[in-house]
Amino acid sequence: MMATVMQERESTLEQFARFAERAAGNGQAWLHPMRRTAITRFAELGFPTTRHEDWKFTNVALIAQTAFALAQEGLNQPARRDLDAFLFPGLQRNLLVFVNGRYAPRLSSLELPDGVLISSLAHALAAHRDLVEQHLGRYVDFQGDAFASLNTAFIEDGAFVFVPKGTILEAPVHLLYVSTATPAPVMTHPRNLIVTGEDSQATVVEDYVSLDEDVSFSNGVTEAVVGQNGILSHYLIERESVRAFNVSTLRIQQGRSSNVTSHSVLLGGALVRNNVHPVMSGEGGECLVNGLFLATGRQHMDNYMRVEHRSPHCASRQFYNGILDGFSHGVFQGRIIVHKDAQKTDAKQTNRNLLLSEDAQIDTKPQLEIYADDVKCTHGATIGQVNEEAIFYLRSRGIGKEAARALLLFAFADECLDRMKVEPIRRHLGGLVRRWLPHGTLVEELG
């Protein structure tokens, strides 16, 4: 096994050499020092193992041992109608579609207010270099995180969203990452940069889907910078095939009195790792980290939260619910870090899980790391099964057993969906959840 991992690491380094040579001629040569630093660091770190504390419950050997190749441009392009099932009704004004990691303008549509910049990152690296260079790679820890190192080494495309001071972007930005059939397993490294200015507002949806059942690996990184009094809502939706691997990292830098909400819904994938890392660097910031993960079969879903309070008078809330069936394995690792200067911090973390089978497994590890002395912080986790007394109560009111069970499961999931304020997104995700749940269609019949 070790020899296979080493061979794949060497293969990755060889792919980087070819990639760097090609990238040098496409107007992105100024990125080469960062890319070189990142690939060197990846070579030093290697893929994490279960001996690493942050990866204690997740074995990425299947990723490390698979011979992934970089996706080729123009490979197996879908038609627009192939994407209809993944779109949100009424929210298609700002749609950026990426096929196997590359921007597909033919499938995308944009209606931009004055001053707002939304484009592929590949375009922004050349057209808006001064703005991109201020932020790209400045926040995510690619020195300490191997997957972030790998993504940074292969920075090439993704989304760029810039909302200037005082601008309210009413229509959500939908970033749709589509995996299609490929001759061999491919890896993509989407890189998104979101910059919202002082007193601005925006909603961004980062969405990963599959059009086939092929093995693929998506390793995405999003850096979000939120200015003073800015408001950002970010949604991560992972609904790829059950043979896909997905590692996503969201790193948020919050300014004074900013307000950020991060929503995650994990439904697909063989192995999924969802990293969310907000840093409240300005006084009076607020952050909500909200998530739902549903796993069955032998799916593995790992949710890793690191919420940092660096300034005083900030508040954060973390709510994550998981439903696990079959032989699936769920993980929740939540760490709240309160730095010395972050007095008057108010932080709460809650993880709740339901196991639908005797073979499903959940590892939950809520943590507090506090260096200030005037704070209010709590955390907790629960693991259980569907409440049989509640099922009995519903059955006594004339609801069948399967419908009662589905109704209770949906109510549990809906705790997280209800925190999502964009109605078309919430309604669409509610439909996905109902279709996932055993007998979930009965919930719709009950109204």
N, C-alpha and C positions, 0 to 999 in steps of 0.2 A: 504494500500500500504506500509506504513512504517513497519508494522508487517511482511509483506512478505519479504521486504528487509533485516530486521534484521534476519529473519530465514535463508535466503540464506547466510548472512555473517557468521552466526554460523555454517552453513553447510560447508562453505569454511574453517573455522578454524578446524573443525573436519577432513576434508579431508587432511589438512596440517599435522595434527598430525599423520595420517596413512602414509602419504607420507614421512615425516621425519623419521619415524621408519624404513620404507623400505630402504630409501636412505642411512641410517647409515651403511648398510651392503654392499654397492656396491662400496666402495672405494672413496666416495665423502664426507666422514664425516668432512673433513676440511672446507667444505662449510657451515656447520650447523650454526655457529654463524651469518653469513650474512643472511642466510635464516630466522633464528629466529628473527633477527632485522627487517627484511623486513615484515614478517607476523604480528609482533607486530605493526609496523607502519601502515600497511593496516587496522588492527583492529581499530586503532585510527582515521584514515582518513575516512574510509568507501568509498563507491563509490561517485564520485563527483556529484553534482546537478547543476541545472541552476543558483543557487545562487552563485556558484563559477565563478569568472569573466572569467577564461579561458574556461569554459564550458557553458557560457551564452546562446549559441545558440544550444546546443546539450544535449538532455535528454537521459541518459543512463539507464533509469528505466527498459527497457525491458531486458537489460543485468543483472541488479541487481536482478530482480525478477525471472529470469529463473533458474531452478534447474540444473545447469551444473555439470557434473561429469568429473573427469580426464579420458582421453582416456586410454584404456587398450592396452597393447603391443600385436601386431600381429593381431589386429582386422581388418577383411575385407581387406586383402591385394590385391591390383590390379595387373594386368599383365602389363608388359612393354608396350604392344601395346595400353593399355588404356591411356597412357601418351603421345602418339605420337602427338596429336593435340596441346599440350602445349609446345613442344620443338622447339627450334630455329634451322632451317636448317643449318648444318655445324658447330654448336656450342655445341657439346655434349661431348667434351673431358673431361671437368670438371663438371660433373653433380652429385649433391647430392640430393637425393630424400628423403623426410620425409613424412611418412604416418601417419596421425592423430598425428603429432608432434614428431614421433620417426623415427630415421634414418633407411632407408631400403637399405642395401648394395647390395642386389640382383637387385635393380632397378637403382643403381648408377654406375658411371664410372669415373675414375680419371687417368690422365696422368700428373705426376708432375715433373717439373724440379728439379734439385738438390737444396736442401736447403729449398724448398717450402713445407709447411705443410698445408694440407687441409684434414679435417676429421670431424666426428661428434664431437660436444662439449663433449658428454659423454665420448668418447675415450680420448680427449685431457685433460679432468679434471684429469685423472689418468696418462696418458703417458707424458703429457707436463705440469704438474702442475706448475712448477717454472715460465714458460712463461705465462700461463693463469692467475696465481695469481697476476702478476704484473699489470694486466689491468681489469680483470673482476670485474664489480661493482664499478669501480673507477670513472666513468664519469656520468652515467645516474643518475638522481635525484630520487632515490627510497625513499628518505625521504619525498619528497614533492608531488610526483605523485602517486596516488593510484594504477593505472594500472601498473606502473613500480615496485611498491612495491609487487604487486601480482605476477608479472613475476619473480622477484628476489627471492621471497619465494619459488617458484616452479621450480627454475633452475634445469634442468636435461639434456636436449638435445637441439640440434640446430647445428649450423655450427661453425667451427673454421678455420680461414684462416690466415696464417702467411706467409708474403713475406719478405725475408731478405734483408738487405742493398744491393743496387745496382742491384737488380733483376727485370727484366721486365717479368711479367706474361702475355704472349701474348693471351692466350685463356681465355675468360671470365669464371668466376665461376658461375654456375647456381644453385641456391638453390630453389628447387621446393617443396613447402609445399602443400600436397594433403589431402583434407578432403574426407572421404568416408562415406557410410551409416553406421549408428550406431543405436543400439536399443533405446538409449535415447540421448538427447543433451549432447555433450561433449565440454570441453574447453581444449585448448592447450596453452602452454606458451613457444614458441620457443625463444631461446636465442642465438644470434649470436655474435661472437667476431672476428673482423677483425683487424689485426695488419700489417701495411706496414712500412718497415724500410726506412732509409735514401736513397734517390735517387732511390726508387723503383716505380713500376707502376702496377696497377691491376684494373680489372673491376669485380664487383660482382652484380649479378642479384638476387633479393629476390622476389619470385613469389608465390602467393597464389591462388590455384585453387580448384574447387569442382568437384567430380564425381557424385554427387547426389544433391537432393534438401533438405536434412535434415537441421535442425537448428544446428548451430555450433558456437563456439566462439573462435577466435584465438587472442591471446594477445602477440604480438611479440615485442622483444626489441633487437636492434642491437647497439653494441658499436664499433665504428671504430676509430682507432688511426693511424694517418698519420704522418710519420717522416719527417724530414727536406728535402725539395726538392722532397718529395714524391708526387705521382699522384694517386688519387683514383676516379673511377667512380662508383657510386652506383645507381642501378635501383630498384625501388619498383613497382611491378605490382600486382594489386588486381583485380582478375576476378572470385571471388567465386560466389556461387548461391545467389539469391536475398533473401534467408532466413538466410544468414550467417551474423555474427557480426565480425568485424575485427578492432582491435586497434593496431597500429604499431608505434613504437618509434625508430627513428634513431638519435643517439647521436654521433657526430663527434668531435674528438679532433685533431686540426691541428697544426703541427709544423711549424717552420720557412720556409718561401718561398714554402710552400706546395700548391697544387692545387687540389680542390675537386669539383666534380659535383654530384649533387643529382637529379635524375629524378624519377618522380612518375606518374603512369598512373592508375587511379581508374575507374573501369568499373562495378564491381559487388558489392554484399553485400546489406543487408538491412540497416545496420548502420555501417559506416566506419569512423574512426578517424585516420588521418595520421599526426604524429608529427615528425617534422624535426628540429634538434637543433645542428647546427654546432657552434663550438667555435674556433675562430682564436686566438690561444694563442701564436703564434710565429709571429715575424715581417715579413711583405711582403707576407702573405698568400692570396690566392684567393679562392673564393667559388661561385659556381653557383647552385641555387636551382630552379629547373624547373619542372613544373607539369601540368597535364591535368586531369580533372575529368569530367566524363559523367554520368549523372543520369537521370533515368526515373521512371515511376510508382510512388511509395512512398519511393524510396531510399533516404537516408540521408548520405551526404558526407561532412565531416568536415576536413579542412586542416589547421593545426596549425603550423606556422613557428616561430622559435625563433633564430635569427641570432645574435651571440655575437661577437663584435670586442673588443678584449682585448689588442691587440698590435698595434703599429703604422704601417702605410703604407700598410694596408690590403684593399682588394676590394671584394665586394660581389654584386651579382645580384640575384633577385628573379623574376621569371616570371611564373605566374599561370593563366591558362585559364580554364573556366568551361562552359559546355553546359548542360542545364537543361530542361527536358521535363516532361510532365504529372504533377503529384502532388509532384515532387521531391523537395528536400531542399538541397541547397549547402551552405557551409560556408568557408570563407577564413579569417583567423586571422594571420596577419603577423607582427611580431615585430622585429625591428632592434634596438639592444642595443649597443651603442658606449660608452665604459668605459673611464674613465678619462685619462688613458695613451695612448689611441688609437688615437693619432693625425694623421692627413693626411688620415683619413678613407675616402673611396669612396664607397658608398652604394646606391643601387637603388632597388626599389620594385614596381612591377606592377601586378595588378590583373584585368583580363578582363573576362566578363561573358556574355553569350547569353542565353536568356530565350525563349524557343520554344512554351510555352503555357502560358495562363493567370494564371494558377494555380501553376506554378513553382515558387520557391522562392530562393533568394540568400541573405545572410548576409555577408557583407565584412567589415573588420576592419583592415586597414593598420595602423601601428603605428611606430613612431620614438621615441627613448628614448636616448637622447644624453647628455653625461657628459664631452665631450671634446669640445674645441673651434675652432679647425682648421680641419673642416671636410666638405665633400660634400655629402649630403644625400637627396634623393628624394623618394617620394612614391605616388601612385595613384591607383584608381580603377574605372572601368567603368561597367555599366550594360546596356544591350540593346537587340535589336532584330535583325533579319537578315535584312540587308539593301535592301529595296525594289527597290531602284534605281539601285543597282548593279544587282539585278535579272532582271530588265527590260533591262539593257544593255546586259546581256548575252543572253536573249531571242531574242533581236534584231539581235544577231549573229547566230541565228538558233538553240540555245540550249533550250530544253524543260524546263517548269517551275520546275518540280521536280528535274531534273538534275542540273539546275542552282542553286537551293537552296542547294542541296547536295554538289555541288562544292564549294560554299561559306563556308558552314559549315566545310568541310574537310580542306579548306585553313586556316580557323581559328584554327582548331585543329593542323594542320601541323606546325604552328608556333612553337609549343612545341616539336613536333616530330623531327623537323629539327635540333634541338640542340643536338640530340642524335647521337653520332659519330660512333657507331658500326652498320654498315649497316644491317646485318641480323636481329638485334633486332629492329631497326627502321622500316625495311620493314615489319616484322611480326606484330608489333604494329599498323602500318598503315593499315594492313588488318583487324585487330580487330576493329579499329575505323570506317573504311568504313562499316563493317557489322553492327555496332551499329547505325550508322546514318540513319535516314529515307531516303529511296531511295539511300543509300550510294553505292550500287553496280553499280549505273549509273556512278559514278566517274571513276571506272575502265574501263567502256565501252568508256568513253571519252578519255581515255589514260592518 
